[in-house]
Amino acid sequence: PLYPRVRGLPLLWKYVTRPEKCVGCSLCAAACPSACIRVGADENTADNRVSAGERYARIYEINLSRCIFCGYCELACPFDAITLGNEFELSEYSRDDLIYQNDMLLAEPIKRVPIQDPALFDTPLPAYRTDS
């Protein structure tokens, strides 16, 4: 079992009844300290509605060989379109396989990793905060 706040494979999300949450604003790419995210936005049309906004991420790539799993991308996203999941076994035989694109990031994780009980294994409060 994993610690509840472990950071693993980045995931893109969709709405339940609507299309993708990502609107191609590139705030995640701007916040990334290792510059591993590349976003190429395009305009939504009446025929092709991909996201809820005016634009969508036509190209969304994360180079996991450069990613430091800091979580700044999910903090910068105003639509909660990207989160860091629990999948941590990301080894590949080729560096090219570590470049994840839209369809790979939108897919369900291959396996689910159980998380430990947060009540038992969460970070304890510092001594100066427990006195109150």
DSSP file with accessible surface (Angstrom, degrees, kcal/mol):
  #  RESIDUE AA STRUCTURE BP1 BP2  ACC     N-H-->O    O-->H-N    N-H-->O    O-->H-N    TCO  KAPPA ALPHA  PHI   PSI    X-CA   Y-CA   Z-CA
    1    1 A P              0   0  112      0, 0.0   114,-0.2     0, 0.0     2,-0.2   0.000 360.0 360.0 360.0 146.2    0.0    0.0    0.0
    2    2 A L  B     -a  115   0A  28    112,-2.3   114,-3.3     1,-0.1    84,-0.0  -0.589 360.0 -97.4 -98.1 159.2    1.1    3.5   -0.8
    3    3 A Y    >   -     0   0   80     -2,-0.2     3,-1.6   112,-0.2    -1,-0.1  -0.450  40.9-117.7 -66.4 142.2    1.2    6.7    1.2
    4    4 A P  T 3  S+     0   0   33      0, 0.0    -1,-0.1     0, 0.0   118,-0.1   0.789 109.2  47.7 -60.6 -27.9   -1.9    8.8    0.5
    5    5 A R  T 3  S+     0   0  148      2,-0.1    -2,-0.1    81,-0.0   117,-0.0   0.126  77.5 139.5-103.5  24.9   -0.1   11.8   -1.0
    6    6 A V    <   -     0   0   46     -3,-1.6     2,-0.5     1,-0.1    78,-0.0  -0.352  44.9-140.3 -66.6 143.9    2.2    9.9   -3.3
    7    7 A R        +     0   0  131     79,-0.1    79,-0.2    62,-0.1    78,-0.1  -0.947  38.1 142.1-110.2 124.1    2.7   11.5   -6.7
    8    8 A G        +     0   0    1     77,-1.9    80,-0.2    -2,-0.5    78,-0.2  -0.196  48.8   3.9-130.4-138.3    2.8    9.3   -9.7
    9    9 A L  S    S-     0   0   16     78,-2.7    76,-3.1    75,-0.2    -1,-0.3  -0.241  71.6-119.5 -58.0 127.5    1.7    9.2  -13.4
   10   10 A P  E     -B   84   0B   1      0, 0.0     2,-0.4     0, 0.0    74,-0.2  -0.440  31.8-163.8 -66.9 143.9    0.0   12.4  -14.6
   11   11 A L  E     -B   83   0B  19     72,-3.0    72,-2.0    -2,-0.1     2,-0.3  -0.987  13.1-144.4-131.4 139.1   -3.6   11.9  -15.7
   12   12 A L  E     -B   82   0B   9     93,-2.3     2,-0.3    -2,-0.4    70,-0.2  -0.797  24.2-146.7 -96.7 149.2   -5.9   14.1  -17.8
   13   13 A W        -     0   0  107     68,-1.9     8,-2.1    -2,-0.3     9,-0.5  -0.819   9.7-155.0-120.5 156.0   -9.6   14.2  -16.9
   14   14 A K  B     -C   20   0C 126     -2,-0.3     6,-0.2     6,-0.2     2,-0.1  -0.841  29.7-105.5-118.0 157.9  -12.9   14.5  -18.7
   15   15 A Y        -     0   0   61      4,-1.9     6,-0.0     3,-0.3    -1,-0.0  -0.479  30.1-120.5 -73.4 157.9  -16.3   15.7  -17.4
   16   16 A V  S    S+     0   0  151      1,-0.2    -1,-0.1    -2,-0.1    -2,-0.0   0.942 109.4  16.0 -66.8 -45.3  -18.9   12.9  -16.8
   17   17 A T  S    S+     0   0  133      2,-0.1    -1,-0.2    -3,-0.0    -2,-0.0   0.536 127.0  53.5-106.2  -8.8  -21.4   14.4  -19.2
   18   18 A R  S    S-     0   0  132      1,-0.2    -3,-0.3    32,-0.0     3,-0.1  -0.689  87.3 -91.0-120.6 177.4  -19.2   16.8  -21.2
   19   19 A P  S    S-     0   0   42      0, 0.0    -4,-1.9     0, 0.0    -1,-0.2   0.217  72.5 -30.0 -74.9-158.9  -15.9   16.6  -23.1
   20   20 A E  B     -Cd  14  51C  23     30,-1.6    32,-1.0    -6,-0.2    -6,-0.2  -0.074  44.3-140.7 -56.8 151.2  -12.3   17.1  -21.8
   21   21 A K  S    S+     0   0   49     -8,-2.1     2,-0.2    60,-0.2    60,-0.2   0.793  76.5  95.3 -81.6 -28.9  -11.6   19.5  -18.9
   22   22 A C        -     0   0   14     -9,-0.5    35,-0.5    59,-0.2    31,-0.1  -0.465  48.4-177.1 -69.7 127.6   -8.4   20.8  -20.5
   23   23 A V        -     0   0   20     -2,-0.2    32,-0.2    33,-0.2    -1,-0.1   0.251  47.6-110.3-107.9  10.2   -8.9   24.0  -22.5
   24   24 A G        +     0   0    0     33,-0.1    17,-0.2    17,-0.1    32,-0.1   0.818  68.1 144.2  70.7  32.8   -5.4   24.4  -23.7
   25   25 A C        -     0   0   49     30,-0.1    -1,-0.1     1,-0.1    14,-0.0   0.660  51.2-140.1 -79.8 -16.7   -4.5   27.4  -21.6
   26   26 A S     >  +     0   0   43      1,-0.1     4,-1.8     3,-0.1     5,-0.1   0.650  61.6 129.7  68.0  18.3   -0.8   26.2  -21.1
   27   27 A L  H  > S+     0   0   83      2,-0.2     4,-1.9     1,-0.2     5,-0.1   0.861  72.0  54.7 -68.5 -32.8   -0.7   27.3  -17.4
   28   28 A C  H  > S+     0   0   11      2,-0.2     4,-1.1     1,-0.2    -1,-0.2   0.916 108.4  48.2 -65.1 -41.0    0.6   23.8  -16.5
   29   29 A A  H  4 S+     0   0   27      1,-0.2    -2,-0.2     2,-0.2    -1,-0.2   0.876 111.1  50.8 -67.5 -35.3    3.4   24.2  -19.0
   30   30 A A  H  < S+     0   0   85     -4,-1.8    -1,-0.2     1,-0.2    -2,-0.2   0.848 112.2  46.8 -70.3 -32.4    4.3   27.6  -17.7
   31   31 A A  H  < S+     0   0   37     -4,-1.9    -1,-0.2    -5,-0.1    -2,-0.2   0.664  86.0 106.6 -82.9 -16.0    4.4   26.4  -14.1
   32   32 A C    ><  -     0   0   19     -4,-1.1     3,-0.8    -3,-0.2     5,-0.1  -0.488  54.9-161.0 -71.2 118.5    6.5   23.3  -14.9
   33   33 A P  T 3  S+     0   0   78      0, 0.0    -1,-0.2     0, 0.0    -4,-0.0   0.767  91.4  46.0 -72.2 -22.0   10.1   23.8  -13.6
   34   34 A S  T 3  S-     0   0   23      0, 0.0    -2,-0.1     0, 0.0    33,-0.0   0.410 102.5-130.1-100.4   3.0   11.5   21.1  -15.8
   35   35 A A    <   +     0   0   62     -3,-0.8    32,-0.1    -6,-0.2    -6,-0.1   0.884  61.4 138.3  52.3  46.7    9.7   22.2  -19.0
   36   36 A C        +     0   0    9     30,-0.1    27,-2.4    -7,-0.1     2,-0.4   0.491  44.4  84.3 -99.1  -2.4    8.4   18.7  -19.7
   37   37 A I  E     -E   62   0D  17     25,-0.2     2,-0.4    -8,-0.2    25,-0.2  -0.862  53.6-173.2-106.0 134.2    4.9   19.7  -20.7
   38   38 A R  E     -E   61   0D 130     23,-2.7    23,-2.6    -2,-0.4     2,-0.5  -0.993   3.5-175.3-126.9 124.2    4.0   20.8  -24.3
   39   39 A V  E     -E   60   0D  25     -2,-0.4     2,-0.5    21,-0.2    21,-0.2  -0.983   8.7-173.4-122.7 128.1    0.6   22.1  -25.1
   40   40 A G  E     -E   59   0D  18     19,-2.9    19,-2.3    -2,-0.5    18,-1.5  -0.966  18.3-156.9-119.5 109.8   -0.6   23.1  -28.6
   41   41 A A  E     -E   57   0D  35     -2,-0.5     2,-0.3    16,-0.2    16,-0.2  -0.536  12.4-177.9 -90.6 155.5   -4.1   24.7  -28.5
   42   42 A D  E     -E   56   0D  68     14,-2.2    14,-2.4    -2,-0.2     2,-0.3  -0.953  32.8 -94.7-144.2 161.1   -6.7   24.9  -31.2
   43   43 A E  E     -E   55   0D 106     -2,-0.3    12,-0.3    12,-0.2     2,-0.2  -0.570  32.6-125.8 -82.7 138.8  -10.1   26.5  -31.5
   44   44 A N        -     0   0   19     10,-3.0     2,-0.3    -2,-0.3     5,-0.2  -0.533  27.6-162.1 -73.8 146.4  -13.3   24.6  -30.8
   45   45 A T        -     0   0   72      3,-1.7     5,-0.1    -2,-0.2    -1,-0.0  -0.786  33.8-106.1-121.7 170.3  -15.9   24.6  -33.6
   46   46 A A  S    S+     0   0  101     -2,-0.3     3,-0.3     1,-0.2    -1,-0.1   0.859 122.9  44.2 -64.9 -32.6  -19.6   23.9  -33.6
   47   47 A D  S    S+     0   0  161      1,-0.2     2,-0.6    -3,-0.0    -1,-0.2   0.844 120.3  39.8 -78.4 -35.9  -18.8   20.6  -35.5
   48   48 A N        +     0   0   81      0, 0.0    -3,-1.7     0, 0.0     2,-0.8  -0.794  67.1 171.9-121.1  87.8  -15.9   19.6  -33.3
   49   49 A R        +     0   0  135     -2,-0.6     3,-0.1    -3,-0.3    -3,-0.1  -0.838  10.1 157.0 -99.3 104.2  -16.5   20.4  -29.6
   50   50 A V        +     0   0   27     -2,-0.8   -30,-1.6     1,-0.1     2,-0.2   0.815  62.1  20.4 -97.9 -38.9  -13.6   18.8  -27.7
   51   51 A S  B    S-d   20   0C   0      2,-0.2   -30,-0.2   -32,-0.2    -1,-0.1  -0.783  78.2-109.3-127.1 174.3  -13.5   20.9  -24.5
   52   52 A A  S    S+     0   0   45    -32,-1.0   -31,-0.1    -2,-0.2     4,-0.1   0.687  96.2  65.2 -77.4 -19.0  -15.9   23.1  -22.5
   53   53 A G  S    S-     0   0   23      2,-0.4    -2,-0.2   -31,-0.1    -3,-0.1  -0.084 102.0 -91.0 -90.9-167.1  -14.0   26.3  -23.4
   54   54 A E  S    S+     0   0  158    -11,-0.1   -10,-3.0    -5,-0.1     2,-0.2   0.770 109.2  35.0 -76.4 -27.2  -13.3   28.1  -26.6
   55   55 A R  E     -E   43   0D  93    -12,-0.3    -2,-0.4   -32,-0.2     2,-0.3  -0.744  66.9-160.6-120.4 170.8  -10.1   26.2  -27.2
   56   56 A Y  E     -E   42   0D  27    -14,-2.4   -14,-2.2    -2,-0.2     2,-1.2  -0.955  34.6 -96.9-145.1 163.3   -8.8   22.7  -26.5
   57   57 A A  E     +E   41   0D   2    -35,-0.5   -16,-0.2    -2,-0.3     3,-0.2  -0.715  36.9 175.1 -85.7  96.6   -5.5   21.0  -26.3
   58   58 A R  E    S+     0   0D 130    -18,-1.5     2,-0.5    -2,-1.2    -1,-0.2   0.905  79.6  29.6 -66.3 -41.5   -4.9   19.6  -29.7
   59   59 A I  E     +E   40   0D  39    -19,-2.3   -19,-2.9    -3,-0.2     2,-0.4  -0.984  68.9 166.2-119.3 124.6   -1.4   18.5  -28.6
   60   60 A Y  E     +E   39   0D   2     -2,-0.5     2,-0.4   -21,-0.2    42,-0.3  -0.911  12.0 166.7-137.8 110.1   -0.8   17.7  -24.9
   61   61 A E  E     -E   38   0D  40    -23,-2.6   -23,-2.7    -2,-0.4     2,-0.4  -0.973  19.5-168.0-128.0 140.3    2.5   15.9  -24.2
   62   62 A I  E     -EF  37 100D   2     38,-2.4    38,-2.7    -2,-0.4     2,-1.0  -0.993  15.4-147.7-125.7 123.0    4.4   15.2  -21.0
   63   63 A N  E >>  - F   0  99D  38    -27,-2.4     3,-1.6    -2,-0.4     4,-1.1  -0.776  12.2-169.7 -88.8 100.4    7.9   13.9  -21.2
   64   64 A L  T 34 S+     0   0   12     34,-2.8    -1,-0.2    -2,-1.0    35,-0.1   0.669  80.1  68.8 -70.9 -14.7    8.1   11.7  -18.2
   65   65 A S  T 34 S+     0   0   62     33,-0.3    -1,-0.3    30,-0.2    34,-0.1   0.735 111.3  34.4 -73.3 -17.7   11.9   11.3  -18.5
   66   66 A R  T <4 S+     0   0  131     -3,-1.6    -2,-0.2   -30,-0.1    -1,-0.2   0.582  93.7 109.5-105.3 -17.1   12.1   15.0  -17.5
   67   67 A C     <  -     0   0   24     -4,-1.1    -5,-0.0     1,-0.1    -3,-0.0  -0.385  46.0-168.4 -66.9 136.1    9.2   15.2  -15.1
   68   68 A I        -     0   0  105     -2,-0.1    -1,-0.1     0, 0.0    -4,-0.0   0.296  36.8-125.5-105.7   6.5   10.2   15.6  -11.4
   69   69 A F        +     0   0   54      1,-0.1   -62,-0.1   -61,-0.0    -2,-0.1   0.872  58.4 148.1  53.2  46.3    6.6   14.9  -10.2
   70   70 A C        -     0   0   29      1,-0.0    -1,-0.1     0, 0.0    -3,-0.0   0.734  54.4-129.9 -82.8 -26.1    6.5   18.1   -8.2
   71   71 A G  S  > S+     0   0    3     12,-0.0     4,-1.5     3,-0.0     5,-0.2   0.502  70.1 125.0  89.8   3.6    2.7   18.7   -8.7
   72   72 A Y  H  >  +     0   0  120      1,-0.2     4,-2.0     2,-0.2     5,-0.2   0.835  69.2  60.2 -65.5 -29.9    3.0   22.3   -9.9
   73   73 A C  H  > S+     0   0   15      1,-0.2     4,-1.3     2,-0.2    -1,-0.2   0.927 106.6  44.6 -64.9 -42.0    1.0   21.4  -13.0
   74   74 A E  H  4 S+     0   0   57      1,-0.2    -1,-0.2     2,-0.2    -2,-0.2   0.824 112.9  51.9 -74.3 -27.1   -2.0   20.3  -11.0
   75   75 A L  H  < S+     0   0  141     -4,-1.5    -1,-0.2     1,-0.2    -2,-0.2   0.854 111.0  47.9 -72.5 -33.3   -1.8   23.4   -8.8
   76   76 A A  H  < S+     0   0   30     -4,-2.0    -2,-0.2    -5,-0.2    -1,-0.2   0.745  87.8  98.9 -79.6 -22.0   -1.7   25.7  -11.8
   77   77 A C    ><  -     0   0   18     -4,-1.3     3,-0.8    -5,-0.2   -55,-0.0  -0.510  54.6-164.6 -74.9 118.4   -4.6   24.2  -13.6
   78   78 A P  T 3  S+     0   0   80      0, 0.0    -1,-0.2     0, 0.0    -4,-0.0   0.652  88.9  46.7 -76.5 -11.5   -7.8   26.2  -13.0
   79   79 A F  T 3  S-     0   0   83      3,-0.0    -2,-0.1   -58,-0.0   -57,-0.0   0.309 105.1-120.7-110.8   6.6  -10.1   23.4  -14.3
   80   80 A D    <   +     0   0  103     -3,-0.8   -58,-0.1    -6,-0.2   -59,-0.1   0.879  65.2 143.7  52.8  40.1   -8.5   20.4  -12.4
   81   81 A A        +     0   0    2    -60,-0.2   -68,-1.9     1,-0.1     2,-0.4   0.761  58.6  44.9 -81.0 -25.2   -7.8   18.9  -15.7
   82   82 A I  E     +B   12   0B   4    -70,-0.2     2,-0.3    -9,-0.2   -70,-0.2  -0.967  63.1 165.3-125.0 135.2   -4.5   17.3  -14.7
   83   83 A T  E     -B   11   0B  39    -72,-2.0   -72,-3.0    -2,-0.4     2,-0.7  -0.948  38.3-114.6-138.0 160.8   -3.7   15.4  -11.5
   84   84 A L  E     -B   10   0B  17     -2,-0.3   -75,-0.2   -74,-0.2    -2,-0.0  -0.892  38.6-158.7 -98.7 118.9   -0.9   13.2  -10.5
   85   85 A G        -     0   0   13    -76,-3.1   -77,-1.9    -2,-0.7    -1,-0.1   0.102  28.5 -98.7 -83.3-161.3   -2.2    9.7   -9.9
   86   86 A N  S    S+     0   0   50    -78,-0.2     2,-0.4   -79,-0.2   -79,-0.1   0.487  81.0 112.9-102.5  -6.6   -0.8    6.8   -7.8
   87   87 A E        +     0   0   25    -78,-0.3   -78,-2.7     1,-0.2    -2,-0.1  -0.572  30.8 161.2 -71.7 120.8    0.8    4.8  -10.6
   88   88 A F        +     0   0  102     -2,-0.4     2,-1.3   -80,-0.2    -1,-0.2   0.523  44.2  91.6-121.6  -9.2    4.6    4.9  -10.0
   89   89 A E        +     0   0  107      1,-0.1    -1,-0.1     2,-0.0   -81,-0.0  -0.699  44.5 148.5 -90.1  92.5    6.1    2.0  -12.0
   90   90 A L        +     0   0   28     -2,-1.3    -1,-0.1   -26,-0.1     2,-0.1   0.051  14.3 141.9-117.4  23.6    6.9    3.9  -15.2
   91   91 A S        +     0   0  112      2,-0.0     2,-0.3    -3,-0.0    -2,-0.0  -0.397  22.4 176.7 -73.4 145.5    9.9    2.2  -16.5
   92   92 A E        -     0   0   91     -2,-0.1     3,-0.1     1,-0.0    -2,-0.0  -0.924  37.9-127.8-139.3 164.5   10.3    1.7  -20.3
   93   93 A Y  S    S+     0   0  239     -2,-0.3     2,-0.4     1,-0.1     3,-0.1   0.635  95.3  43.9 -88.0 -16.4   12.9    0.3  -22.7
   94   94 A S  S >  S-     0   0   48      1,-0.1     3,-0.7    -3,-0.0     4,-0.3  -0.979  71.7-137.9-131.6 142.5   12.9    3.4  -24.9
   95   95 A R  G >  S+     0   0  201     -2,-0.4     3,-1.4     1,-0.2   -30,-0.2   0.817 104.4  64.4 -66.5 -29.8   12.9    7.1  -24.0
   96   96 A D  G >  S+     0   0  122      1,-0.3     3,-1.2     2,-0.2    -1,-0.2   0.812  94.3  60.4 -63.7 -28.6   10.4    7.7  -26.8
   97   97 A D  G <  S+     0   0   80     -3,-0.7    -1,-0.3     1,-0.2    -2,-0.2   0.604  93.3  66.5 -74.3 -11.4    7.9    5.5  -24.8
   98   98 A L  G <  S+     0   0   30     -3,-1.4   -34,-2.8    -4,-0.3     2,-0.9   0.381  76.3  94.7 -90.1   2.7    8.1    8.0  -21.9
   99   99 A I  E <   -F   63   0D  50     -3,-1.2     2,-0.4   -36,-0.2   -36,-0.2  -0.856  66.1-160.3 -94.4 105.3    6.5   10.8  -23.9
  100  100 A Y  E     -F   62   0D  28    -38,-2.7   -38,-2.4    -2,-0.9     2,-0.2  -0.732   7.6-166.1 -91.2 135.3    2.8   10.5  -23.0
  101  101 A Q     >  -     0   0   86     -2,-0.4     4,-2.4   -40,-0.2     3,-0.4  -0.514  39.6 -77.9-112.6-179.0    0.3   12.2  -25.3
  102  102 A N  H  > S+     0   0   30    -42,-0.3     4,-2.0     1,-0.2     5,-0.2   0.877 126.5  45.9 -46.2 -56.5   -3.4   13.1  -25.0
  103  103 A D  H  > S+     0   0  110      1,-0.2     4,-0.8     2,-0.2    -1,-0.2   0.863 114.3  48.5 -64.1 -33.0   -4.9    9.6  -25.5
  104  104 A M  H  4 S+     0   0   79     -3,-0.4    -1,-0.2     1,-0.2    -2,-0.2   0.871 113.3  47.1 -73.6 -35.0   -2.4    8.0  -23.1
  105  105 A L  H  < S+     0   0    2     -4,-2.4   -93,-2.3     1,-0.2    -2,-0.2   0.758 111.8  50.4 -78.6 -25.0   -3.1   10.6  -20.4
  106  106 A L  H  < S+     0   0   42     -4,-2.0    -1,-0.2    -5,-0.3    -2,-0.2   0.631  92.8  97.7 -84.4 -15.8   -6.9   10.4  -20.8
  107  107 A A  S  < S-     0   0   52     -4,-0.8   -95,-0.1    -5,-0.2     3,-0.1  -0.346  85.5 -98.7 -73.8 155.3   -6.9    6.5  -20.5
  108  108 A E        -     0   0  125      1,-0.1    -1,-0.1     2,-0.1    -2,-0.1  -0.407  50.4 -93.5 -65.7 146.3   -7.6    4.7  -17.3
  109  109 A P        -     0   0   34      0, 0.0    -1,-0.1     0, 0.0     3,-0.1  -0.288  29.1-125.3 -60.2 149.4   -4.5    3.5  -15.4
  110  110 A I  S    S+     0   0  174      1,-0.2     2,-0.3    -3,-0.1    -2,-0.1   0.910  90.7  13.4 -65.6 -41.6   -3.5    0.0  -16.3
  111  111 A K  S    S-     0   0   94      2,-0.0     2,-0.4     0, 0.0    -1,-0.2  -0.958  73.8-127.7-134.9 155.5   -3.5   -1.1  -12.6
  112  112 A R        -     0   0  181     -2,-0.3   -25,-0.0    -3,-0.1    -2,-0.0  -0.865  18.3-150.5-103.2 133.7   -4.9    0.4   -9.4
  113  113 A V        -     0   0   32     -2,-0.4     2,-0.1  -112,-0.0   -27,-0.0  -0.893  19.8-123.2-105.4 127.4   -2.5    0.7   -6.5
  114  114 A P        -     0   0   88      0, 0.0  -112,-2.3     0, 0.0     2,-0.4  -0.402  22.1-141.1 -69.5 145.6   -4.1    0.5   -3.0
  115  115 A I  B     -a    2   0A  73   -114,-0.2  -112,-0.2    -2,-0.1   -29,-0.0  -0.870  18.5-113.3-107.6 141.5   -3.6    3.4   -0.7
  116  116 A Q        -     0   0   51   -114,-3.3    -1,-0.1    -2,-0.4  -114,-0.0  -0.219  46.7 -81.1 -66.7 162.9   -2.9    3.1    3.0
  117  117 A D    >>  -     0   0   84      1,-0.2     4,-2.1     2,-0.1     3,-1.0  -0.486  37.1-149.2 -66.4 116.9   -5.4    4.3    5.5
  118  118 A P  H 3> S+     0   0   66      0, 0.0     4,-1.0     0, 0.0    -1,-0.2   0.808  94.2  62.0 -63.5 -25.3   -4.8    8.1    5.8
  119  119 A A  H 34 S+     0   0   88      1,-0.2    -2,-0.1     2,-0.2    -3,-0.0   0.849 113.2  35.2 -68.2 -29.1   -5.9    8.1    9.4
  120  120 A L  H <4 S+     0   0  128     -3,-1.0    -1,-0.2     1,-0.1    -3,-0.0   0.804 128.4  30.9 -92.6 -31.7   -3.1    5.7   10.4
  121  121 A F  H  < S+     0   0   98     -4,-2.1    -2,-0.2     2,-0.1    -1,-0.1   0.149  83.6 121.5-120.5  19.3   -0.3    6.8    8.0
  122  122 A D  S  < S-     0   0   85     -4,-1.0    -5,-0.0    -5,-0.2    -3,-0.0  -0.447  76.6 -84.9 -80.3 160.3   -0.8   10.6    7.5
  123  123 A T        -     0   0   74     -2,-0.1    -1,-0.1     1,-0.1    -2,-0.1  -0.432  49.8-121.4 -64.5 127.6    2.0   13.0    8.4
  124  124 A P        -     0   0  109      0, 0.0    -1,-0.1     0, 0.0     3,-0.1  -0.346  29.8-100.6 -68.9 154.2    1.7   13.9   12.1
  125  125 A L        -     0   0  110      1,-0.1     5,-0.1     2,-0.1     0, 0.0  -0.458  42.9-102.4 -71.4 144.1    1.2   17.5   13.1
  126  126 A P    >>  -     0   0   51      0, 0.0     3,-1.5     0, 0.0     4,-0.9  -0.252  33.0-108.6 -62.5 157.8    4.3   19.4   14.3
  127  127 A A  H >> S+     0   0   77      1,-0.3     4,-0.6     2,-0.2     3,-0.6   0.858 117.1  58.0 -59.8 -36.2    4.6   19.9   18.0
  128  128 A Y  H 34 S+     0   0  175      1,-0.2    -1,-0.3     2,-0.2     4,-0.2   0.699 108.1  47.7 -71.7 -14.0    3.9   23.6   17.8
  129  129 A R  H <4 S+     0   0  145     -3,-1.5     3,-0.4     1,-0.1    -1,-0.2   0.615 102.1  61.4 -97.8 -16.3    0.6   22.9   16.2
  130  130 A T  H << S+     0   0   79     -4,-0.9    -2,-0.2    -3,-0.6    -1,-0.1   0.615  88.2  73.0 -85.5 -11.1   -0.7   20.2   18.6
  131  131 A D     <        0   0  136     -4,-0.6    -1,-0.2    -3,-0.0    -2,-0.1   0.740 360.0 360.0 -75.3 -22.0   -0.6   22.5   21.6
  132  132 A S              0   0  144     -3,-0.4    -3,-0.0    -4,-0.2    -4,-0.0  -0.151 360.0 360.0 -79.0 360.0   -3.7   24.5   20.5
